[in-house]
């Protein structure tokens, strides 16, 4: 998926360069941002016995907040730009099941680390005091950190989604600028299993209704 996104972005840059005579001189903007975000989702675990019969289903709704840095590059003009951003890693809280909080009790523990949070987007400036809107397609790798008595593990997952943002962009001297932005996220559902056959207690984990909101402050440089 990452290769597909990069190919799309390269194509968008080509279109932007080809249309420079129509839309005006194209410019490149680089940015570094600091974000605070909150994410929420519904998690479901389905456990089967050795015969493949479903025995238990546990479903919970949870949320967490995180901080992370990001970098982006945009190409465009005073009205419209296309861009790609990449965020640093961030983690969910660790969940410890039942009465297994004691570290010496081989506790069942699970958390997730999110890597390569990439967003390809289009940005449209509103002629009103530096305001803008943008919408994009996002992709992130979810790396499952799991410790259990059984020793089974769950594979990593690629998660895709969509973003919409509203922001304020203020130009300063010498091509530098500052932005403040609020972005909403919505991600597709994802399901993984523990890689065990139906005759070996196969379990499934499904994450659904994933949403998020992020506030970001960025410093920019336009060439």
ZISUL-V633998 format. One record per backbone hydrogen bond with DSSP energy under -1.0 kcal/mol. CO is the residue of the C=O (numbers start at 1). NH is the residue of the N-H. Records with the same first field share a line. If there is no record, write none. Layout:
BEGIN
CO: NH / NH
END
This chain:
BEGIN
1: 5
2: 6
3: 7
4: 8
5: 9
6: 10
7: 11
8: 12
9: 13
10: 14
11: 15
12: 16
13: 17
14: 18
15: 19
17: 20
19: 23
20: 24
27: 76
28: 223
29: 74
30: 221
31: 72
32: 219
33: 70
34: 217
35: 68
36: 215
37: 66
38: 213
39: 64
40: 211
41: 62
42: 208
43: 60
44: 206
45: 58
46: 204
47: 55 / 56
49: 52
53: 49
56: 47
58: 45
60: 43
62: 41
64: 39
66: 37
68: 35
69: 88
70: 33
71: 86
72: 31
73: 84
74: 29
75: 82
76: 27
79: 125
80: 77
81: 123
82: 75
83: 121
84: 73
85: 119
86: 71
90: 114
95: 110
97: 100
102: 105
108: 97
109: 147
110: 95
111: 145
112: 92
113: 143
114: 90
115: 141
116: 118
117: 87
118: 139
119: 85
120: 137
121: 83
122: 135
123: 81
124: 133
126: 128
130: 169
131: 126
132: 167
133: 124
134: 165
135: 122
136: 163
137: 120
138: 161
139: 118
140: 159
141: 115
142: 157
143: 113
145: 111
147: 109
157: 142
159: 140
160: 188
161: 138
162: 186
163: 136
164: 184
165: 134
166: 182
167: 132
168: 180
170: 178
173: 176
175: 222
176: 172
177: 220
178: 170
179: 218
180: 168
181: 216
182: 166
183: 214
184: 164
185: 212
186: 162
190: 207
192: 205
197: 200
202: 48
203: 194
204: 46
205: 192
206: 44
207: 190
208: 42
210: 187
211: 40
212: 185
213: 38
214: 183
215: 36
216: 181
217: 34
218: 179
219: 32
220: 177
221: 30
END
